[in-house]
């Protein structure tokens, strides 16, 4: 983060005071392609973080509840992804019930 340009740092600095938002910002550094600045300059990302900060600042949601909701959403998204991938594999390689083998996902 500190190696990114000033604009990227300024965009994300306001979100570092909340633990849950700080964790999201930190996750932008996890990319193998080192695209932190891409996330930091994405207006949709900034708007989403601003709304999350507004909810936290005004007491509409606690950090713990927000973290729980985000983790639950990620788990559902992961399940949906695996379900879609499994269906795609079935469509592409036939149905195991009819003697066709499935490729591992």
C-alpha positions as CSV (number, residue, x, y, z in Angstrom):
1,X,0.0,0.0,0.0
2,X,2.7,2.4,0.9
3,X,4.4,1.9,-2.5
4,X,1.3,2.9,-4.4
5,X,0.8,6.4,-5.7
6,X,-0.6,9.3,-3.6
7,X,-4.1,9.1,-5.2
8,X,-4.5,5.5,-4.3
9,X,-3.4,6.1,-0.7
10,X,-5.7,9.1,-0.3
11,X,-8.6,7.2,-1.7
12,X,-8.4,4.4,0.9
13,X,-7.0,6.3,3.9
14,X,-10.5,7.1,5.3
15,X,-11.4,3.5,5.5
16,X,-8.5,2.4,7.7
17,X,-10.1,3.4,11.0
18,X,-12.6,0.5,10.9
19,X,-11.1,-2.9,11.5
20,X,-13.4,-4.6,9.0
21,X,-12.9,-2.0,6.2
22,X,-9.1,-2.1,6.9
23,X,-9.2,-5.8,6.3
24,X,-10.9,-5.3,3.0
25,X,-8.4,-2.7,1.9
26,X,-5.6,-5.0,3.0
27,X,-7.0,-7.8,0.9
28,X,-6.4,-5.6,-2.2
29,X,-2.7,-6.4,-1.6
30,X,-3.2,-10.1,-2.0
31,X,-3.3,-10.1,-5.7
32,X,-0.5,-12.0,-7.5
33,X,-0.6,-9.3,-10.2
34,X,0.0,-6.5,-7.7
35,X,-3.0,-4.5,-8.8
36,X,-3.6,-2.6,-5.6
37,X,-3.9,0.7,-7.4
38,X,-6.5,-0.7,-9.7
39,X,-8.7,-1.5,-6.7
40,X,-7.8,1.8,-5.0
41,X,-8.8,3.9,-8.0
42,X,-12.0,1.9,-8.9
43,X,-14.9,4.3,-8.2
44,X,-17.4,1.5,-7.6
45,X,-15.0,0.1,-4.9
46,X,-14.6,3.5,-3.3
47,X,-18.4,4.1,-3.3
48,X,-19.1,0.7,-1.7
49,X,-16.5,1.4,1.0
50,X,-18.0,4.8,1.6
51,X,-21.4,3.3,2.1
52,X,-20.0,0.7,4.4
53,X,-18.3,3.4,6.4
54,X,-21.5,5.4,6.6
55,X,-23.4,2.4,7.9
56,X,-20.7,1.8,10.5
57,X,-20.3,5.5,11.5
58,X,-24.0,6.0,12.0
59,X,-24.4,2.8,14.0
60,X,-26.7,1.0,11.5
61,X,-24.4,-2.0,11.7
62,X,-21.6,-3.1,14.0
63,X,-18.2,-4.1,12.7
64,X,-18.8,-7.6,13.9
65,X,-22.2,-7.9,12.1
66,X,-20.7,-6.5,8.9
67,X,-17.8,-8.9,9.1
68,X,-20.2,-11.8,9.7
69,X,-22.4,-10.7,6.7
70,X,-19.4,-10.4,4.4
71,X,-18.1,-13.8,5.3
72,X,-21.5,-15.4,4.9
73,X,-21.8,-13.7,1.5
74,X,-18.4,-15.1,0.5
75,X,-19.4,-18.6,1.6
76,X,-22.6,-18.4,-0.5
77,X,-20.7,-17.1,-3.5
78,X,-18.2,-19.9,-3.2
79,X,-21.0,-22.5,-3.0
80,X,-22.7,-20.9,-6.0
81,X,-19.4,-20.9,-8.0
82,X,-18.8,-24.6,-7.3
83,X,-22.4,-25.4,-8.2
84,X,-22.1,-23.5,-11.5
85,X,-18.7,-25.1,-12.2
86,X,-20.2,-28.6,-11.5
87,X,-23.1,-27.9,-13.8
88,X,-20.7,-26.6,-16.5
89,X,-18.6,-29.8,-16.2
90,X,-21.8,-31.9,-16.5
91,X,-22.8,-30.1,-19.7
92,X,-19.4,-30.2,-21.2
93,X,-18.6,-33.8,-20.4
94,X,-21.9,-35.7,-20.2
95,X,-23.9,-37.1,-17.3
96,X,-22.2,-39.7,-15.0
97,X,-25.6,-41.4,-14.6
98,X,-25.5,-42.3,-18.3
99,X,-22.0,-43.8,-18.0
100,X,-20.1,-40.7,-18.9
101,X,-17.2,-39.8,-16.6
102,X,-16.9,-36.4,-15.0
103,X,-13.6,-34.6,-15.0
104,X,-12.6,-33.4,-11.5
105,X,-13.2,-29.7,-10.8
